Amino acid sequence: MRDALIVVHTGREATRKVASTVACRLHRAGFALRVMPDEYSSDAGLFDDLEPHERPLRVAPDDDAANGAEIVIVLGGDGTLLRAAELARQARVPLLGINLGHVGFLAEADLDDLDEVLDAVVHQTYRVEERMTIDVTATTDGQVLGRTWALNEAIVEKTNWAKLLDVVLEVDHRPVSEFACDGVLCATPTGSTAYAYSAGGPVVWPEVQAMLLVPSNAHALFSRPLVVSPDSRVALEVSGRGDAGVLVCDGRRTLDLPPGSRVEIGKGSTPVLLVRLRVQPFTDRLVRKFGLPVQGWRGRRP
C-alpha cells in the first residue's frame, strides 16, 4: 500500500471539488490517503461526495502527519504549501503543489495540469529538487528564546507601528551597519520571489546557494540588500535602547523579541524537497508567474 498526505485549503468550493478528484484517483491507484484540511477554514463538506471507503483519513497537524508518506500533495496557494512544508521537511517527504491560489510561485502545477500531475504521482515519473532552508536561533541575555527554521524568510520586524525598530546587522561575527527600520529580512533563494522581492531584494535563481539580507524601509544612508554566502553566519540584534520586536518565519512561526535580543541565522541542516514534473528553466517560471513582457525577444528558441 502506498501512502500520500493531502493538504487542502478548504476556503473555496472549487478546491473541495479538486480534493475529491485527487482522492478518488489516487485511491483507485492503490494509495492509502490522509488529509489535513486548512487550519484557517472550515472543512465542512470535504469529501462528502465520495464513498466512505474512498475518503482519506483525517490526521492531526503534528510532526507525525507526513511520516511514512510517499508524497505530500498541496491543494492551494503558497501559504498552504508553506504550512505543508512544516510537516514534510522533518519526514523528508517531497511536496507537490497544485496552485489554486493567486501567484503560486512555489507550486509546480496549475489546475489545468491536474491529469498530468496525477499520472506522474501514480507512475512516479517526477524528479525531486532540494531547496535550501535557514535555521534560526533567538537569544536574550545568553538565554535561548527559541529555535526555528524557514523555507522563504526569517524577519525581525517592529511591533510598534508608530516607531521604527533599531537593528544592528552582523555577518560572520563582524558588524555591518545599524539602522532604524520597519524590519530586516533574511531570505533564501526560494524566498527571493516572496516578501524579500516586495521589499526591494533581488530575484535569486534556486540553484544559487546564498542568503539575502533585505532591510525594509530603513532610515539610513546604507540600506541596500546584501547577498552573502550560505556558509556565513548572520545575526540581527534588536537594540537594547529601543522597542521590542518580533521574529516571523515564513509568515507562520512567531517569537517575541524583547529589547536586546539577538537572532542568529545560518544555512538549514534539513532542506525542503519539492517535486518537479518537467525540466523547465527558472527563467520561464519567473516570466510566467510575474507576467513579464517578453514580446520583443528575438533570441534562439531551445
C-alpha positions in Angstrom: 0.0 0.0 0.0 1.3 3.4 -1.0 0.7 6.4 1.3 0.1 10.1 0.4 -0.8 13.1 2.5 -3.2 15.7 1.0 -3.1 19.2 2.5 -6.1 21.2 1.4 -7.1 24.9 1.6 -10.8 24.4 2.0 -11.8 28.1 1.8 -13.3 27.6 -1.8 -15.9 25.2 -3.1 -13.8 24.6 -6.2 -10.9 23.5 -4.0 -13.0 20.9 -2.3 -14.1 19.5 -5.6 -10.5 19.2 -6.8 -9.6 17.5 -3.5 -12.3 14.9 -4.2 -11.0 14.3 -7.7 -7.5 13.8 -6.4 -8.5 11.5 -3.6 -10.7 9.4 -5.9 -8.0 8.9 -8.5 -5.3 8.0 -6.0 -7.5 5.7 -4.0 -8.2 3.7 -7.2 -4.4 3.6 -7.9 -3.9 1.9 -4.6 -2.9 4.7 -2.3 -3.8 4.9 1.4 -4.7 8.6 1.9 -4.5 11.0 4.7 -5.8 14.6 4.7 -5.2 17.7 6.7 -7.7 20.4 6.0 -6.5 24.0 6.2 -6.3 25.3 9.7 -8.0 28.6 8.9 -11.0 27.3 7.0 -14.0 25.1 7.7 -13.7 21.6 6.3 -17.4 21.1 6.2 -18.4 19.2 3.1 -14.9 18.0 2.4 -15.1 14.6 0.6 -18.8 14.2 1.4 -19.3 13.4 -2.3 -17.1 10.3 -2.1 -18.0 6.8 -0.8 -16.9 6.3 2.8 -14.2 3.8 1.8 -12.7 6.4 -0.6 -12.4 9.2 1.9 -8.9 10.0 3.3 -8.2 9.6 6.9 -8.2 12.9 8.7 -4.9 13.4 10.7 -3.7 15.9 13.3 -1.3 18.6 12.1 1.6 17.3 14.2 5.1 16.1 13.4 3.9 12.6 12.5 1.3 13.7 9.9 3.7 13.0 6.9 5.7 10.2 8.4 5.8 7.2 6.0 4.1 9.1 3.2 5.5 8.8 -0.4 4.4 12.3 -1.3 2.6 15.3 0.1 0.1 16.9 -2.3 -0.8 20.5 -1.6 -4.0 22.0 -3.0 -4.0 25.7 -2.5 -1.5 28.6 -2.8 2.0 29.3 -1.4 0.7 29.8 2.1 -0.8 26.3 2.1 2.4 24.9 0.7 4.5 26.6 3.4 2.2 25.0 6.0 2.6 21.6 4.4 6.4 22.1 4.4 6.3 22.2 8.2 5.1 18.6 8.1 7.1 17.3 5.1 10.5 18.7 6.0 11.3 16.5 9.0 9.8 13.4 7.4 11.9 14.0 4.3 8.9 13.7 2.1 8.6 15.6 -1.2 6.0 18.3 -1.7 3.9 18.7 -4.9 2.0 21.9 -5.1 -1.1 22.4 -7.3 -1.8 26.1 -7.4 -5.4 27.0 -6.5 -4.4 30.4 -5.2 -3.0 33.6 -6.8 0.6 33.6 -8.0 1.5 30.2 -6.5 5.2 30.6 -7.2 6.2 27.5 -5.2 3.5 25.3 -6.8 4.6 23.0 -9.6 1.3 22.8 -11.5 -2.0 24.6 -12.1 -5.5 23.2 -12.1 -5.3 22.7 -15.9 -2.4 20.2 -15.3 -4.3 18.0 -12.9 -4.5 14.9 -15.1 -0.7 15.2 -15.9 0.0 15.6 -12.2 -1.9 12.6 -11.1 -0.4 10.4 -13.8 3.1 11.5 -12.6 2.2 10.7 -9.0 0.8 7.3 -9.8 3.7 6.3 -12.1 6.4 8.2 -10.1 7.6 10.0 -13.2 8.8 13.1 -11.4 12.0 14.3 -10.0 12.7 15.8 -6.6 14.6 19.0 -6.0 16.2 20.1 -2.7 15.5 23.7 -1.6 17.8 25.4 0.9 16.3 26.4 4.3 17.7 28.5 7.1 18.0 27.6 10.8 17.2 30.4 13.3 18.0 30.9 17.0 16.8 33.8 19.1 18.5 34.6 22.4 18.4 37.3 25.1 21.0 37.8 27.9 22.5 34.4 26.9 19.2 32.6 27.3 17.6 30.8 24.3 14.2 32.2 23.5 13.5 29.7 20.8 14.8 27.8 17.7 13.0 27.5 14.4 13.6 27.5 10.7 12.3 29.0 7.4 12.0 28.0 3.7 11.2 31.5 2.5 12.5 34.0 5.0 13.0 35.0 8.7 12.0 38.6 9.5 12.9 40.7 12.5 10.3 43.4 12.5 8.8 46.1 14.7 5.7 45.6 16.8 5.1 49.3 17.5 4.0 50.7 14.1 4.2 54.2 15.4 8.0 53.8 15.7 11.0 52.3 13.8 12.9 49.4 15.1 16.7 49.9 15.8 18.6 46.9 14.4 22.3 46.0 14.2 23.2 43.8 11.3 26.2 41.4 11.6 27.8 39.0 9.1 30.4 36.4 10.1 30.8 37.8 13.6 31.5 41.4 12.3 29.1 44.4 12.5 27.9 45.7 9.1 25.5 48.5 9.9 22.9 49.8 12.4 19.7 51.5 11.2 16.2 52.2 12.2 13.7 50.3 10.0 10.4 48.5 9.8 12.4 45.3 9.8 15.1 43.2 8.3 14.6 40.0 6.2 17.0 37.1 5.8 15.7 35.2 2.8 16.7 32.0 0.9 16.8 31.9 -2.9 13.3 30.3 -2.7 12.1 33.3 -0.7 13.7 35.8 -3.0 10.4 36.0 -5.0 8.3 36.4 -2.0 8.4 39.1 0.8 12.0 39.9 0.0 11.1 40.8 -3.6 8.4 43.1 -2.4 10.9 44.8 0.0 13.3 45.6 -2.9 15.5 42.5 -2.9 16.9 40.8 -6.0 15.5 37.6 -7.6 18.0 34.8 -7.0 17.9 31.6 -9.1 17.2 28.5 -6.9 20.5 26.9 -8.0 22.4 29.7 -6.3 23.2 28.8 -2.7 23.1 32.1 -0.8 21.3 34.1 1.8 19.7 37.5 1.2 19.6 40.4 3.7 17.0 42.9 2.9 16.2 45.9 5.1 12.6 47.1 5.0 12.0 50.8 4.8 15.3 51.6 6.6 16.1 55.2 7.6 19.8 55.1 6.7 22.3 56.0 4.0 23.3 52.4 3.6 20.4 50.1 3.4 20.9 48.1 0.2 20.1 44.4 0.0 23.1 42.1 0.6 23.8 38.6 -0.8 26.1 36.5 1.4 27.5 33.0 1.3 25.3 30.2 2.6 28.2 29.3 4.9 28.1 32.8 6.6 26.6 33.4 10.0 24.1 36.2 10.1 22.9 38.0 13.2 20.3 40.6 13.7 20.3 42.4 17.1 17.4 44.4 18.4 18.8 47.5 20.2 18.5 47.4 24.0 17.8 51.1 23.9 14.6 50.9 21.8 11.4 48.9 21.5 10.8 45.2 21.3 10.5 43.4 18.0 9.1 40.1 16.7 10.7 37.2 14.7 8.4 35.9 12.0 9.4 32.8 9.9 7.5 32.1 6.7 4.6 34.1 8.0 3.7 31.2 10.3 6.0 30.9 13.2 6.5 33.9 15.5 8.6 34.7 18.6 8.6 37.9 20.7 11.9 39.7 20.9 12.5 41.9 23.9 14.9 44.8 23.6 18.5 43.5 23.4 17.5 40.2 21.7 19.8 38.6 19.2 18.7 36.4 16.2 21.3 34.2 14.6 20.7 32.7 11.2 22.6 30.1 9.1 22.1 27.6 6.4 19.5 25.0 7.4 20.5 21.5 8.3 17.5 20.0 6.6 16.3 21.1 3.1 12.7 21.0 1.8 12.0 18.6 -1.0 9.9 19.9 -3.9 8.5 17.8 -6.7 9.3 18.9 -10.3 7.2 17.3 -13.1 9.2 18.6 -16.1 12.5 20.2 -16.9 11.8 23.9 -17.1 14.2 26.8 -16.8 13.6 29.0 -13.8 13.5 32.0 -16.2 10.3 30.6 -17.8 8.7 30.2 -14.4 9.7 33.8 -13.5 8.2 35.2 -16.7 5.0 33.2 -16.5 4.3 33.8 -12.8 5.0 37.5 -12.9 3.6 38.1 -16.3 6.8 39.8 -17.5 6.7 41.3 -21.0 9.0 39.5 -23.5 7.2 40.2 -26.8 10.3 41.9 -28.3 12.7 38.9 -27.7 14.5 37.7 -30.8 16.8 35.1 -29.3 17.1 31.4 -30.3 14.4 29.1 -29.0 15.5 25.8 -27.5 
